[in-house]
Amino acid sequence: MLISILTVLHKIILGKTSNDNPGGLSQPSVNDDFDPNILSDDLEKSPLLSPSKSNECQQAIILCAKTVLAHLVTHLGHFPMAIGAARLSSLVVEHDDVPNLTSDDLSASIFSAPNIQLFILSKNVIASLVELPALDLPGGGVTAGLSTADKQVRVLLRDLSGKSSWDASILYRTPDSIKNEEYDNYPLANFPKNMSANYVQPESLMVGSPLHTLPQRAMRHRPPNILPEISNAAPDLDQLDDLLQYLGHTSPECLESPSRKLNEPATPPMSMELEQEAIGSVISQRNVEVEENRLTQHLESMLGLPTTRPNSRTEAKSPLFDTAASQQASIANIEQNAFQQCRLLFSQLGLAGWERRQQLHLLNKTERLLRELRNLDNQSCRETHKFAVIYVAPGQEDKNSILSNQGGSVAYEQFLAALAWEIELEGHTGFLGGLQRQGSTGLTAPYIATSFLEAIFHVATRMPGDTPEAVLNKTKHLGNDEVHIVWSEHSRDYRRDIIPTEFCDILITIYPLGSNLHRVTVNCKADVPHFGVLFNEAIVESNILAGLVRATAVCASRAKRITYQLYQQYYEERARSLGTVVTKHKNCTTYEDFISKVYSPIATPSPFCPSGSSSSGAGDGTTCNPSMLAAALLDSHGHSHKGTQRADQKYRASANDASRGVWFNNSDTQNIDSSISPRPLKRISTNLKNSKKVLKHETSVESPPESPLQMTRRK
């Protein structure tokens, strides 16, 4: 059933019609009895929907399908989690548990971290990969007693259903596998180094195999007419083999052929020659791998020796020594990348392939992106409601006496207990509806939540009311609510104007009648459309009163919000924020640049690129101007041996400028060309008389020959 629902939702998202999915949902034709474009009962006066309005309805249906699909995938069977129903989204952010990042909120420091990268997985999903050191959890956490990597990967997903967080780590082995370590390390790791690959015979490859150490259970068989049971079982008997033999003996109709029993092995799918050829190919490949493993271990054992100083010049000049020293230096310089585990998980999830490139992008790391992410995390991923609950004792008809109540009758308290859960505001992580955690609006409040909505009740008897200031504060919170639930034990009916407010669009009043019966009145303003569940002047029993009142209050709040102009559902607002991030902060790069950022979020600085220059688009790495880099590569060899000393002096003189991100000191126009590259400008000339003058002038002027400055002075 669930698979069918997910399939239908997926078809709606893709916009496929019944022609693509026979038997599925289809739009009625003109000849059908039902027309979805009817706006009123009068068919003659009902205008047809405009194309823009129809498109808006279609987009709204697709968005609803996406929301329901994301909700089912994320929360079905996982709600509520161990933290309770108050939190549907994770509170974890990118900088949590990251060394050297101690800010309380998202900051630009996550853009310069080499272990954090942000991606766009689809139009409605934003992902972050963070590589962290292995966390020391009490009791070891879920990896207690397991051999795992020293680093773990944290995956953060922001979508229509909220924000989710997972911690992933590589599992190397379990404690049980430590006992069988001799089998795991079998592949000829302890063979002598002088052993060749030809010495390893095919038979020797199977001698120490764990398969030959297993007990042989089919050493003998029962008679064919005896049913295998526990009473006649033995270690050297195969239960399944004897059961097949018994079935074939007692029920010959089960045999495929009368000449072959059920427990006889089937004929091989290939001939004996092909089987021997396949076995030979596997053994040859195994010999090649064994030899390669032996050579690799031999090389590592040689390179693993500590570097020693040569004792003589001949040893120092030895090419073998130079090769080993260079290999040792290269191995010593290898460091584990800060994004290695994330890159491995990224590849294992199939995201590094070219076929996912159309949907997968990087995000431009800017301050605007931080603001959008903060706004997205502050948005609620559930529908939220707040209601006012007021208690009226017998004989109370004015505001001060009603709002001064600090408690109610037993029936009233039982109603509140059945209406919602009592939560402490100080440690509450869910929707507060304007209540304060410091205690100025009370210590507790009724609260209820499902995977789709949150509702909190502003109970007048839970808020302080001993001073005029407290009564005024209580009036502000109660007066701002659209739905008021009043429990009145007074003999007269409750009047709407007792607590003057511009809100209170829906008033639900409960009058106890005795005998576990209650009279419920529902009054609302003229602009509020019809809603349920309860209706005006309904008589309700005590055991179902709280649930019906809560459902009616939720329906009333929804009916009122529909009347607001430009009102959007919570998932529509979240979808708009996600769309803003995807469209305005997508980093459109080539596949090579994308893969390089996956390999390392912060590019390593190039020796030709100064630290001060960076690209303006991404802002997450050190890049330089390609023309400057090309000029530096072309002119790195110099022009002549005469100008070597002069070039060295210029380089030392401009070292401070290069450290500030300036390639050449343009202020010194007497010594440096106006061009970026120090290569002199070429000029085609047929006048050979000026060659001596040029050479003579070169010895007296520090600027390169044939430079624009030289030409100016010559004129």
C-alpha positions as CSV (number, residue, x, y, z in Angstrom):
1,M,0.0,0.0,0.0
2,L,2.8,2.4,0.9
3,I,4.6,1.7,-2.3
4,S,1.5,2.5,-4.3
5,I,1.1,5.8,-2.5
6,L,4.7,6.7,-3.1
7,T,4.3,5.8,-6.8
8,V,1.2,8.0,-7.2
9,L,3.0,10.9,-5.5
10,H,6.0,10.5,-7.7
11,K,3.8,10.4,-10.8
12,I,2.1,13.6,-9.7
13,I,5.5,15.3,-9.1
14,L,6.7,14.3,-12.6
15,G,3.4,15.5,-14.1
16,K,2.7,12.3,-15.9
17,T,-0.9,11.7,-17.2
18,S,-2.9,8.5,-17.4
19,N,-1.4,7.8,-20.8
20,D,1.9,7.2,-19.2
21,N,0.4,5.3,-16.3
22,P,-2.7,3.3,-17.3
23,G,-5.2,2.9,-14.6
24,G,-3.8,5.8,-12.5
25,L,-5.1,9.2,-11.8
26,S,-6.5,11.1,-14.8
27,Q,-8.1,14.5,-15.4
28,P,-11.8,14.2,-16.4
29,S,-12.7,15.0,-20.0
30,V,-15.3,17.5,-21.1
31,N,-17.9,14.7,-21.6
32,D,-17.5,13.5,-18.0
33,D,-20.1,14.4,-15.4
34,F,-17.5,16.2,-13.2
35,D,-15.8,19.4,-14.3
36,P,-12.9,20.5,-12.0
37,N,-13.2,24.1,-13.3
38,I,-16.6,24.8,-11.8
39,L,-16.5,27.8,-9.5
40,S,-20.2,28.1,-8.6
41,D,-23.4,26.2,-8.9
42,D,-24.6,28.5,-11.8
43,L,-23.0,26.9,-14.9
44,E,-24.0,29.8,-17.1
45,K,-22.3,32.5,-15.1
46,S,-19.3,30.5,-13.9
47,P,-16.2,31.7,-15.8
48,L,-13.5,29.3,-16.8
49,L,-10.2,29.2,-15.1
50,S,-7.6,31.3,-16.8
51,P,-4.4,29.6,-17.9
52,S,-2.3,31.3,-15.2
53,K,-4.8,30.3,-12.5
54,S,-4.7,26.7,-13.8
55,N,-0.9,26.7,-13.8
56,E,-0.9,28.0,-10.2
57,C,-3.2,25.2,-9.1
58,Q,-1.1,22.6,-10.9
59,Q,2.1,23.9,-9.2
60,A,0.3,23.9,-5.8
61,I,-0.7,20.2,-6.3
62,I,2.9,19.3,-7.3
63,L,4.3,21.1,-4.3
64,C,1.8,19.3,-2.0
65,A,2.8,16.0,-3.5
66,K,6.5,16.8,-2.9
67,T,5.8,17.7,0.7
68,V,3.9,14.6,1.5
69,L,6.5,12.4,-0.2
70,A,9.3,14.0,1.7
71,H,7.4,13.7,4.9
72,L,6.7,10.0,4.4
73,V,10.2,9.2,3.5
74,T,11.7,11.2,6.4
75,H,9.2,10.7,9.3
76,L,7.2,7.6,8.6
77,G,8.1,5.1,11.3
78,H,10.5,7.6,12.9
79,F,8.1,10.0,14.7
80,P,8.5,10.8,17.5
81,M,12.2,10.2,17.9
82,A,14.1,9.9,21.2
83,I,14.2,13.6,21.7
84,G,10.4,13.8,21.7
85,A,7.7,15.2,19.5
86,A,8.7,18.9,20.1
87,R,11.5,18.7,17.6
88,L,10.9,17.6,14.0
89,S,14.1,19.1,12.6
90,S,17.6,18.7,13.7
91,L,19.3,21.5,15.7
92,V,22.7,20.5,14.4
93,V,24.5,23.0,12.2
94,E,27.7,22.8,10.1
95,H,30.1,24.2,12.7
96,D,29.0,21.9,15.6
97,D,31.8,19.7,16.9
98,V,34.3,21.1,14.4
99,P,37.7,22.0,16.0
100,N,38.5,25.7,16.1
101,L,34.9,26.7,15.3
102,T,33.2,27.8,18.5
103,S,30.6,30.3,17.2
104,D,27.0,29.9,18.3
105,D,25.5,30.6,14.9
106,L,26.4,30.1,11.3
107,S,29.3,32.3,10.3
108,A,31.6,32.7,7.4
109,S,34.2,30.6,9.2
110,I,32.5,27.5,7.7
111,F,33.5,28.7,4.2
112,S,37.2,28.6,5.0
113,A,37.1,25.2,6.7
114,P,38.8,22.4,4.7
115,N,36.3,19.8,6.0
116,I,33.0,21.4,5.1
117,Q,31.3,21.6,1.7
118,L,27.7,22.5,0.7
119,F,25.9,21.0,-2.3
120,I,22.6,21.2,-4.1
121,L,21.3,17.7,-4.6
122,S,18.0,18.7,-6.3
123,K,15.7,21.7,-6.5
124,N,14.4,21.1,-3.0
125,V,17.3,19.5,-1.2
126,I,20.4,21.2,0.1
127,A,23.2,19.0,1.6
128,S,26.2,19.6,3.7
129,L,29.1,17.2,4.2
130,V,31.3,17.7,7.3
131,E,34.2,15.6,8.3
132,L,34.8,15.4,12.0
133,P,37.1,13.5,14.4
134,A,35.5,10.5,15.9
135,L,33.4,11.7,18.8
136,D,33.8,10.3,22.3
137,L,30.3,9.4,23.3
138,P,29.3,8.0,26.7
139,G,29.5,4.3,26.6
140,G,31.1,4.4,23.1
141,G,27.8,5.2,21.3
142,V,26.6,3.0,18.5
143,T,30.2,2.1,17.6
144,A,31.1,0.6,21.0
145,G,33.4,-2.3,20.6
146,L,33.8,-1.9,16.8
147,S,36.9,-1.1,14.8
148,T,36.1,2.2,12.9
149,A,37.9,5.0,11.3
150,D,39.4,7.9,13.4
151,K,37.1,10.3,11.5
152,Q,33.4,10.3,10.7
153,V,31.2,12.1,8.2
154,R,28.2,14.2,9.2
155,V,25.5,14.7,6.6
156,L,23.0,17.6,6.9
157,L,20.0,17.7,4.6
158,R,17.6,20.7,4.3
159,D,14.4,19.9,2.4
160,L,10.7,20.5,2.6
161,S,10.3,18.2,5.6
162,G,12.9,20.1,7.7
163,K,16.6,19.5,8.5
164,S,18.0,16.1,9.1
165,S,21.4,15.0,10.4
166,W,23.2,11.7,10.2
167,D,26.7,10.6,11.4
168,A,28.4,8.0,9.3
169,S,31.6,6.1,9.9
170,I,33.5,3.3,8.2
171,L,33.2,0.0,9.9
172,Y,36.4,-2.0,9.6
173,R,35.6,-5.1,11.6
174,T,33.6,-6.4,14.5
175,P,35.1,-8.0,17.7
176,D,34.2,-11.4,16.4
177,S,36.5,-11.0,13.4
178,I,39.5,-10.4,15.6
179,K,39.5,-14.1,16.5
180,N,39.7,-15.0,12.8
181,E,42.5,-12.5,12.1
182,E,44.8,-15.2,10.9
183,Y,42.3,-15.9,8.1
184,D,41.9,-12.2,7.2
185,N,45.7,-11.8,6.9
186,Y,46.2,-15.0,4.9
187,P,47.0,-13.6,1.4
188,L,50.7,-14.6,1.6
189,A,51.8,-11.5,3.5
190,N,54.5,-13.5,5.4
191,F,56.2,-15.1,2.4
192,P,59.9,-14.6,2.1
193,K,60.9,-11.7,-0.1
194,N,63.0,-13.7,-2.4
195,M,60.1,-16.0,-3.4
196,S,59.0,-15.6,-6.9
197,A,55.5,-15.8,-8.2
198,N,56.2,-19.1,-10.0
199,Y,57.0,-20.7,-6.7
200,V,53.4,-20.4,-5.6
201,Q,51.6,-23.5,-7.0
202,P,47.9,-23.6,-7.7
203,E,47.4,-26.3,-5.1
204,S,49.1,-24.2,-2.4
205,L,46.6,-21.5,-2.9
206,M,43.8,-23.7,-1.5
207,V,45.7,-25.4,1.4
208,G,45.1,-22.7,4.0
209,S,41.7,-21.7,2.8
210,P,39.0,-21.4,5.5
211,L,36.7,-23.4,3.2
212,H,38.6,-26.6,3.9
213,T,38.4,-26.2,7.6
214,L,34.6,-26.4,7.6
215,P,33.1,-29.7,9.0
216,Q,31.9,-32.1,6.4
217,R,28.2,-32.7,7.4
218,A,27.1,-35.1,4.6
219,M,29.4,-38.1,5.5
220,R,26.4,-40.5,5.5
221,H,22.7,-40.6,4.8
222,R,19.6,-42.0,6.4
223,P,17.5,-44.6,4.6
224,P,15.2,-43.0,1.9
225,N,12.0,-44.0,3.8
226,I,12.9,-42.3,7.1
227,L,11.8,-38.7,7.7
228,P,14.7,-36.5,9.0
229,E,13.8,-35.4,12.5
230,I,15.6,-34.0,15.6
231,S,15.5,-37.4,17.3
232,N,17.5,-39.1,14.5
233,A,19.8,-36.1,13.7
234,A,23.6,-36.4,14.0
235,P,26.5,-34.0,13.3
236,D,27.6,-35.9,10.2
237,L,24.1,-35.9,8.7
238,D,22.7,-33.2,6.4
239,Q,19.1,-32.5,7.2
240,L,18.2,-30.8,3.9
241,D,19.9,-33.5,1.8
242,D,18.1,-36.3,3.6
243,L,14.8,-34.4,3.4
244,L,15.1,-34.1,-0.4
245,Q,15.9,-37.8,-0.6
246,Y,12.8,-38.6,1.5
247,L,10.5,-36.4,-0.6
248,G,11.7,-38.0,-3.8
249,H,11.2,-41.5,-2.3
250,T,7.7,-41.0,-0.9
251,S,6.4,-38.7,-3.6
252,P,7.8,-39.8,-7.0
253,E,5.7,-37.2,-8.8
254,C,8.0,-34.5,-7.5
255,L,11.0,-36.0,-9.4
256,E,11.9,-34.2,-12.6
257,S,13.1,-37.5,-14.1
258,P,12.7,-41.0,-12.6
259,S,16.5,-41.7,-13.0
260,R,17.6,-38.7,-10.8
261,K,16.9,-38.1,-7.2
262,L,16.1,-34.7,-5.7
263,N,19.3,-34.5,-3.6
264,E,21.6,-35.3,-6.6
265,P,23.5,-32.2,-7.8
266,A,22.6,-30.8,-11.1
267,T,24.8,-31.1,-14.2
268,P,27.3,-28.3,-14.5
269,P,26.2,-25.5,-16.8
270,M,29.5,-25.7,-18.7
271,S,31.7,-28.4,-20.0
272,M,34.7,-29.7,-18.1
273,E,37.1,-28.0,-20.5
274,L,35.5,-24.6,-19.9
275,E,35.5,-25.1,-16.2
276,Q,39.2,-26.0,-16.1
277,E,39.9,-23.0,-18.3
278,A,38.1,-20.7,-15.9
279,I,39.8,-22.2,-12.9
280,G,43.2,-21.7,-14.6
281,S,42.4,-18.1,-15.4
282,V,41.4,-17.4,-11.8
283,I,44.6,-19.1,-10.5
284,S,46.8,-17.1,-12.9
285,Q,45.1,-13.8,-11.9
286,R,45.7,-14.8,-8.2
287,N,49.4,-15.4,-8.9
288,V,49.7,-12.0,-10.5
289,E,48.1,-10.3,-7.5
290,V,50.3,-12.2,-5.1
291,E,53.4,-11.1,-6.9
292,E,52.3,-7.5,-7.0
293,N,51.5,-7.7,-3.3
294,R,54.9,-9.1,-2.6
295,L,56.7,-6.4,-4.6
296,T,54.6,-3.6,-2.9
297,Q,55.4,-4.9,0.5
298,H,59.0,-5.2,-0.3
299,L,59.1,-1.6,-1.6
300,E,57.3,-0.4,1.5
301,S,59.7,-2.2,3.8
302,M,62.6,-0.5,2.0
303,L,61.0,3.0,2.0
304,G,59.9,2.6,5.6
305,L,63.6,2.7,6.9
306,P,64.6,5.9,8.5
307,T,66.6,8.3,6.4
308,T,70.3,8.2,7.3
309,R,73.1,10.5,6.3
310,P,75.5,9.0,3.7
311,N,78.9,8.0,5.0
312,S,80.8,8.8,1.9
313,R,80.6,10.9,-1.3
314,T,80.3,7.8,-3.4
315,E,77.2,6.7,-1.4
316,A,75.8,10.1,-1.7
317,K,76.2,10.2,-5.4
318,S,74.6,6.8,-5.8
319,P,71.5,6.9,-8.0
320,L,69.9,4.2,-5.9
321,F,70.3,6.3,-2.8
322,D,68.9,9.4,-4.5
323,T,65.9,7.4,-5.7
324,A,65.2,6.0,-2.2
325,A,65.6,9.3,-0.5
326,S,63.3,11.1,-2.9
327,Q,60.6,8.3,-2.5
328,Q,61.0,8.6,1.3
329,A,60.6,12.3,1.1
330,S,57.5,12.0,-1.1
331,I,55.9,9.5,1.3
332,A,56.7,11.7,4.3
333,N,54.9,14.6,2.7
334,I,51.7,12.7,2.1
335,E,49.0,13.8,4.5
336,Q,45.5,12.6,4.9
337,N,43.1,15.0,3.2
338,A,40.6,16.7,5.6
339,F,37.7,15.8,3.3
340,Q,38.8,12.2,2.5
341,Q,36.0,10.4,4.3
342,C,33.4,12.8,2.9
343,R,34.7,12.2,-0.6
344,L,34.5,8.5,-0.1
345,L,30.9,8.6,1.1
346,F,30.1,11.0,-1.8
347,S,31.4,8.5,-4.3
348,Q,29.8,5.5,-2.7
349,L,26.4,7.3,-2.8
350,G,26.8,7.5,-6.6
351,L,27.0,11.3,-6.6
352,A,30.4,11.6,-8.4
353,G,29.1,10.3,-11.7
354,W,28.6,12.4,-14.8
355,E,24.9,11.4,-15.0
356,R,24.1,13.3,-11.7
357,R,25.8,16.5,-12.8
358,Q,22.7,18.2,-14.1
359,Q,21.1,18.2,-10.6
360,L,24.2,18.3,-8.4
361,H,25.9,21.7,-7.9
362,L,28.0,23.6,-5.4
363,L,26.9,26.7,-3.6
364,N,28.5,30.1,-3.8
365,K,29.9,30.8,-0.3
366,T,28.8,34.3,0.4
367,E,27.3,36.3,3.3
368,R,23.9,36.2,1.5
369,L,24.0,32.4,1.6
370,L,24.5,32.5,5.3
371,R,21.5,34.7,5.8
372,E,19.4,32.5,3.6
373,L,20.5,29.4,5.6
374,R,19.7,31.0,8.9
375,N,16.3,32.0,7.7
376,L,15.7,28.5,6.5
377,D,16.7,27.0,9.8
378,N,14.4,29.4,11.7
379,Q,11.4,28.5,9.7
380,S,9.0,26.0,11.0
381,C,8.6,22.8,9.1
382,R,5.2,22.1,10.6
383,E,1.9,23.9,10.8
384,T,1.8,26.0,14.0
385,H,-1.2,27.2,16.0
386,K,-1.7,29.1,19.3
387,F,-5.0,29.2,21.2
388,A,-6.1,31.1,24.3
389,V,-7.8,29.2,27.2
390,I,-9.7,31.3,29.7
391,Y,-11.4,30.1,32.9
392,V,-14.5,31.9,34.2
393,A,-15.4,31.1,37.8
394,P,-19.0,31.4,39.1
395,G,-20.0,35.1,39.5
396,Q,-17.1,36.6,37.4
397,E,-18.2,39.1,34.7
398,D,-15.3,41.5,34.5
399,K,-11.8,41.3,33.0
400,N,-9.7,41.8,36.1
401,S,-11.5,39.1,38.1
402,I,-11.3,36.6,35.3
403,L,-7.6,37.2,34.5
404,S,-6.7,37.1,38.2
405,N,-7.6,33.4,38.5
406,Q,-4.6,31.2,39.3
407,G,-6.5,28.0,39.1
408,G,-9.8,26.4,38.3
409,S,-12.2,23.6,39.2
410,V,-11.4,19.9,39.1
411,A,-13.4,19.5,35.9
412,Y,-11.5,22.4,34.3
413,E,-8.1,20.9,35.2
414,Q,-9.1,17.5,33.8
415,F,-10.1,19.2,30.6
416,L,-6.7,20.9,30.3
417,A,-5.0,17.6,31.1
418,A,-6.8,15.9,28.2
419,L,-6.5,18.9,25.9
420,A,-2.7,18.6,25.5
421,W,0.6,17.7,27.2
422,E,1.9,19.9,30.0
423,I,5.5,21.0,29.1
424,E,8.0,23.1,30.9
425,L,8.7,26.3,29.0
426,E,12.3,26.6,30.1
427,G,13.6,23.5,28.3
428,H,11.0,23.4,25.5
429,T,12.6,23.3,22.1
430,G,9.4,23.4,20.0
431,F,6.9,26.1,19.1
432,L,6.3,28.6,21.9
433,G,3.7,30.9,20.4
434,G,5.3,34.0,22.0
435,L,5.7,32.6,25.5
436,Q,8.9,33.2,27.3
437,R,11.3,30.7,28.8
438,Q,12.4,32.9,31.6
439,G,9.1,32.5,33.6
440,S,7.4,35.8,32.9
441,T,4.6,34.1,31.1
442,G,4.4,31.1,33.4
443,L,6.4,27.9,34.0
444,T,4.3,25.4,32.1
445,A,1.8,25.3,29.2
446,P,-0.3,22.7,27.4
447,Y,1.4,21.7,24.1
448,I,0.6,19.0,21.5
449,A,2.4,18.1,18.3
450,T,2.1,15.6,15.5
451,S,4.4,15.1,12.5
452,F,2.3,17.8,10.6
453,L,1.4,20.4,13.2
454,E,2.3,22.0,16.5
455,A,-0.2,23.7,18.9
456,I,0.4,25.5,22.1
457,F,-2.3,26.9,24.5
458,H,-2.0,30.2,26.3
459,V,-3.8,29.3,29.5
460,A,-4.8,32.3,31.6
461,T,-4.5,30.3,34.9
462,R,-0.9,29.2,34.1
463,M,0.3,32.8,33.7
464,P,1.1,35.2,36.6
465,G,-1.7,37.6,37.5
466,D,-1.0,38.9,41.0
467,T,0.0,42.4,39.8
468,P,-1.5,44.9,37.3
469,E,1.6,44.6,35.1
470,A,1.2,40.8,35.0
471,V,-2.5,41.1,34.2
472,L,-1.6,43.5,31.3
473,N,1.0,41.1,30.0
474,K,-1.5,38.3,30.2
475,T,-4.0,40.4,28.3
476,K,-1.5,41.0,25.5
477,H,-0.9,37.2,25.0
478,L,-4.5,36.2,25.1
479,G,-5.8,39.1,23.0
480,N,-3.4,38.3,20.1
481,D,-4.9,34.8,19.6
482,E,-7.4,34.2,16.9
483,V,-9.2,31.4,18.7
484,H,-10.4,31.7,22.3
485,I,-11.5,28.6,24.3
486,V,-13.5,29.7,27.3
487,W,-14.5,27.4,30.2
488,S,-17.4,29.2,31.9
489,E,-19.0,28.1,35.1
490,H,-20.9,31.3,35.5
491,S,-24.7,31.2,35.3
492,R,-24.8,33.8,32.4
493,D,-23.3,33.4,28.9
494,Y,-19.8,34.7,28.3
495,R,-19.6,38.0,26.3
496,R,-17.0,38.6,23.7
497,D,-16.4,42.1,24.9
498,I,-15.2,41.1,28.4
499,I,-11.6,41.0,27.1
500,P,-11.5,43.8,24.5
501,T,-9.3,42.8,21.5
502,E,-9.3,43.2,17.7
503,F,-8.7,39.5,17.3
504,C,-10.7,36.7,18.9
505,D,-12.2,35.8,15.5
506,I,-13.5,32.5,16.8
507,L,-14.9,32.0,20.3
508,I,-15.5,28.5,21.6
509,T,-17.3,28.5,24.9
510,I,-17.9,25.4,27.1
511,Y,-20.6,25.4,29.8
512,P,-20.6,22.3,32.1
513,L,-24.2,20.9,32.5
514,G,-23.5,18.1,34.9
515,S,-23.9,14.3,34.4
516,N,-20.6,14.4,32.3
517,L,-22.3,16.6,29.6
518,H,-21.2,20.0,28.3
519,R,-22.9,22.6,26.2
520,V,-20.5,24.1,23.5
521,T,-21.2,27.3,21.6
522,V,-19.2,28.4,18.5
523,N,-19.3,32.0,17.5
524,C,-17.2,33.6,14.8
525,K,-16.9,36.8,12.8
526,A,-18.7,37.2,9.5
527,D,-15.6,36.8,7.3
528,V,-14.6,33.4,8.7
529,P,-15.8,30.6,6.4
530,H,-17.5,27.5,7.6
531,F,-15.4,24.9,9.6
532,G,-15.9,21.9,11.9
533,V,-15.8,19.7,13.9
534,L,-18.2,21.0,16.5
535,F,-21.1,23.3,15.7
536,N,-22.9,25.9,17.7
537,E,-25.0,24.6,20.6
538,A,-23.6,21.1,20.6
539,I,-23.9,18.8,23.6
540,V,-20.7,16.8,24.1
541,E,-19.7,14.1,26.7
542,S,-16.7,14.6,28.9
543,N,-14.6,11.7,27.6
544,I,-14.5,13.2,24.0
545,L,-14.8,16.9,24.8
546,A,-11.1,17.7,24.8
547,G,-10.3,16.0,21.5
548,L,-13.3,17.6,19.7
549,V,-12.5,21.0,21.0
550,R,-8.9,20.7,20.0
551,A,-9.8,19.6,16.5
552,T,-12.4,22.4,16.2
553,A,-9.8,25.0,17.2
554,V,-7.3,23.8,14.6
555,C,-10.0,23.8,11.9
556,A,-11.1,27.3,13.0
557,S,-7.5,28.6,12.9
558,R,-7.0,27.2,9.4
559,A,-10.3,28.7,8.2
560,K,-9.3,32.1,9.5
561,R,-5.9,32.1,7.9
562,I,-7.3,31.3,4.5
563,T,-9.0,34.7,4.5
564,Y,-5.7,36.5,4.7
565,Q,-4.3,38.0,1.5
566,L,-1.0,36.5,0.2
567,Y,-1.2,33.8,2.9
568,Q,1.1,30.9,2.3
569,Q,1.3,27.5,4.0
570,Y,4.3,26.6,5.9
571,Y,5.6,24.3,3.2
572,E,5.1,27.0,0.5
573,E,7.2,29.4,2.5
574,R,9.9,26.8,3.0
575,A,9.8,25.8,-0.7
576,R,10.2,29.5,-1.6
577,S,13.3,29.8,0.7
578,L,14.8,26.6,-0.8
579,G,14.2,27.9,-4.3
580,T,15.9,31.2,-3.4
581,V,19.0,29.4,-2.3
582,V,19.0,27.1,-5.3
583,T,18.5,29.8,-7.9
584,K,20.5,32.7,-6.5
585,H,23.4,30.9,-4.9
586,K,24.1,28.0,-7.3
587,N,27.7,27.9,-8.4
588,C,27.7,26.9,-12.1
589,T,31.1,25.4,-12.7
590,T,32.6,22.9,-15.1
591,Y,32.7,19.2,-14.1
592,E,36.5,19.4,-13.5
593,D,36.1,22.4,-11.1
594,F,33.2,20.6,-9.4
595,I,35.2,17.4,-8.8
596,S,38.2,19.4,-7.6
597,K,36.0,21.1,-4.9
598,V,34.7,17.7,-3.9
599,Y,38.3,16.5,-3.6
600,S,39.2,19.5,-1.5
601,P,36.7,22.2,-0.5
602,I,39.5,24.7,0.0
603,A,42.0,24.6,-2.9
604,T,45.7,24.4,-1.9
605,P,47.5,27.7,-2.7
606,S,49.6,27.6,-5.8
607,P,53.2,28.9,-5.7
608,F,52.3,31.1,-8.7
609,C,49.2,32.5,-7.0
610,P,49.5,35.0,-4.2
611,S,47.4,34.5,-1.1
612,G,45.6,37.8,-1.4
613,S,44.1,37.2,-4.8
614,S,40.9,35.1,-4.9
615,S,38.0,34.6,-7.2
616,S,35.0,36.8,-6.6
617,G,32.5,34.2,-7.5
618,A,33.1,31.3,-5.2
619,G,35.0,32.9,-2.4
620,D,36.1,29.5,-1.1
621,G,39.5,29.0,-2.5
622,T,42.7,30.7,-3.6
623,T,42.8,31.2,-7.3
624,C,44.7,33.6,-9.5
625,N,44.5,35.3,-12.9
626,P,45.2,32.8,-15.7
627,S,47.1,35.4,-17.7
628,M,49.4,36.2,-14.8
629,L,50.0,32.5,-14.1
630,A,50.7,31.8,-17.8
631,A,53.1,34.8,-17.9
632,A,54.9,33.5,-14.9
633,L,55.3,30.0,-16.3
634,L,56.5,31.3,-19.7
635,D,59.1,33.7,-18.2
636,S,60.3,31.5,-15.4
637,H,63.5,30.6,-17.3
638,G,64.8,34.1,-17.9
639,H,65.9,35.7,-21.1
640,S,69.7,35.9,-20.9
641,H,72.5,35.1,-18.6
642,K,73.4,38.7,-18.4
643,G,70.2,39.8,-16.8
644,T,70.1,37.1,-14.2
645,Q,71.6,39.2,-11.4
646,R,69.3,42.1,-12.3
647,A,66.3,39.9,-12.2
648,D,67.2,38.6,-8.8
649,Q,67.6,42.1,-7.5
650,K,64.1,43.0,-8.8
651,Y,62.6,39.8,-7.3
652,R,64.2,40.6,-3.9
653,A,63.0,44.2,-4.1
654,S,59.5,43.2,-4.9
655,A,59.2,40.5,-2.3
656,N,57.1,42.6,0.0
657,D,54.7,43.5,-2.8
658,A,54.3,39.8,-3.8
659,S,53.5,38.9,-0.2
660,R,50.7,41.5,-0.3
661,G,49.2,39.9,-3.4
662,V,51.0,42.2,-6.0
663,W,53.0,40.6,-8.7
664,F,55.0,43.6,-9.7
665,N,55.6,47.0,-8.2
666,N,54.0,49.3,-10.7
667,S,55.0,52.4,-8.7
668,D,58.6,52.0,-9.8
669,T,58.1,52.9,-13.5
670,Q,61.8,53.4,-14.0
671,N,62.7,49.7,-13.5
672,I,59.7,47.6,-14.5
673,D,57.7,47.4,-17.7
674,S,54.1,48.3,-18.0
675,S,53.3,44.8,-19.1
676,I,52.6,42.0,-16.7
677,S,55.2,39.7,-18.1
678,P,58.9,40.7,-17.8
679,R,59.4,39.3,-21.4
680,P,60.4,42.2,-23.7
681,L,58.1,43.2,-26.5
682,K,59.1,42.0,-29.9
683,R,59.4,44.4,-32.8
684,I,60.0,43.6,-36.4
685,S,62.5,46.0,-37.9
686,T,64.6,46.2,-41.0
687,N,66.9,49.0,-39.9
688,L,70.1,47.3,-38.9
689,K,72.0,50.5,-38.2
690,N,70.4,50.9,-34.8
691,S,71.5,47.5,-33.5
692,K,74.8,48.9,-32.0
693,K,72.9,51.7,-30.3
694,V,70.5,49.3,-28.8
695,L,73.2,47.1,-27.3
696,K,75.1,50.2,-26.0
697,H,72.0,51.5,-24.4
698,E,71.2,48.2,-22.8
699,T,74.3,48.3,-20.7
700,S,73.4,51.7,-19.2
701,V,69.7,51.3,-18.7
702,E,68.2,48.8,-16.2
703,S,65.0,48.3,-18.2
704,P,64.8,45.4,-20.6
705,P,65.7,46.1,-24.2
706,E,63.1,47.1,-26.7
707,S,60.6,48.0,-23.8
708,P,58.0,50.7,-24.2
709,L,59.9,52.8,-21.8
710,Q,63.1,52.4,-23.9
711,M,61.2,53.5,-27.0
712,T,59.9,56.6,-25.3
713,R,63.3,57.6,-24.1
714,R,64.7,57.0,-27.6
715,K,62.2,59.4,-29.1
